[in-house]
Every structure is written in C-alpha cells, then in structure tokens.
Amino acid sequence: MMAQQNEAPGKPVAIVTGAGQGIGLAISRELASQGSCVLLNDIDPVLTGQAAASIEKEFGHCFGLHGDSGDVGFIRSMVDEAVRRFGRLTTVVANAGITLFGDFLEYEPEAFQRIVHTNLRGGFFLAQAAARQMIRQGGGGSILFMSSVTGHQAHKNLAAYGMTKAALEMLARNLVMELSPYRITVNAIAPGATVTERTSGDPGYTAIWSDITPMGRPATTADIAYAAAFLVSERATHITGQTLIVDGGWTVVSPSPYR
C-alpha cells in the first residue's frame, strides 16, 4: 500500500539514502520497526521498489524514491516529498556511497569526481536541505553520516574513499557550531568490515575479517543499524559531533587484510 500525505501525524520521519540493500536497508527497517515513517532512496529503481515494499508490508509507512543522492536538485525534491507525504522531517541518514579502489599514482580524475559526488556532495547537501526543513518546522532533528574505518586507518588503494569518509566526520563536527542552536544533532558512524550483498561475493571476506577482528567476526548490517537507530533516537539528543566506530575492535589493532 502506497503511503498517503500526512498519513501518520506525529511520527518520526526519516530519509535514508543508498537503502536498496545492505546497511541502508537494515537502517531503514530498524527505524520503521521503531515507529518511524521512512522515505527510502536508492539509485537503482528495482532495489528501491523492492526494499520499500518489503518494509511497507512489514511495518507500514515506507515510500521508495529512486534517484541520484548526489544531485542537489533531487536531494531537495526528496526532502519536499518526505514532508508532503508524512508531514515533516525529523531524521536523515546519509548512507549512500560508492567505493572505487585504485592505486594513488594511477587514480583517474573521473573516478575521483564520482566518489566525491556521491560520498561528499550528497552528504553535505542532504544535511543542508534537511536542516533547512527542520529549522522551518521547529522541534529539532538528527542528521547521521555514514563514514568508515578507512577514515581512521590507512587502507591500500582507498586513498580517495578514505578521504571522503574522514571529511564526513569533520563535517559532523563542524555542523555542531551551525545546528546546535536549533536542537539538531549531527553524528557519524564508521563501520568496519561488514557482511553485505556486495562483500559476501568475495569468498574470502568473512574468513579474513574474522581472523583479524578482535571480536572474531565482521559486522552484520544489523550491528550497524542498531547503532544508527540509537544515534538518531530521543535517547541520544545530547550526543552531537561524534563518530561511533562499529568494527569489533579492528581499529584498535588494525592488522591489514592484505598481509
């Protein structure tokens, strides 16, 4: 059943980007299970429709909107659509991101632009559009960026990717100065190795990361979703400008998966 305008007045309303599968889908499902209305975004129209339909069937109040989460015009229309359908906006999770491996000495400008477009431009302007809406409606809100342990520890062939993730954490810190007067919290999560549809295609992924992670396994998408749901909840309204690392202790010891 398609969500209708203002069908759930008073409920929290979240936008989650890059949510057709993996971590974004798990976050969307967790927020919906806790009573939020969710606008679920992915660039893939098939994944968007399937993911939104599954959450709508299970929890209700979920609408899918496919599009490029790095495009500013689309970002603004996505915020408008969330408000039109659900009446307000209280949470955004800038989860959409791409990983483009490449040797630093050979990295092409086109790859650099693609990764900055999605990982940085998308996060920055989603936060901007959401904050403007939250300020207009009053009542505060929460913004969450999805970073990575590669923003903390050097990782082979991920210079550009790690740079974008570290930048998102700095953005979260800087926006404390801008948005705290409006009671808007801004935080980040830095997942470590996580089993998703993408990483499970690597036959050695789970074994390697189980061996080098102190807790003895890589994360599940649920591990990340539980942390995200807490940081955007009413229980975390005095936490802002922080990055929560969810990696089973890997960044403490940091053995390379390439050893």
PyMOL commands that set and color helices and strands:
alter all, ss='L'
color gray80, all
select helices_A, chain A and resi 22-33+45-59+72-86+104-106+109-137+149-151+159-182+199-201+205-212+221-231+234-236+250-253
alter helices_A, ss='H'
color red, helices_A
select strands_A, chain A and resi 13-16+37-42+62-66+91-94+141-146+184-191+194-195+219-220+243-246
alter strands_A, ss='S'
color yellow, strands_A
deselect
rebuild
show_as cartoon
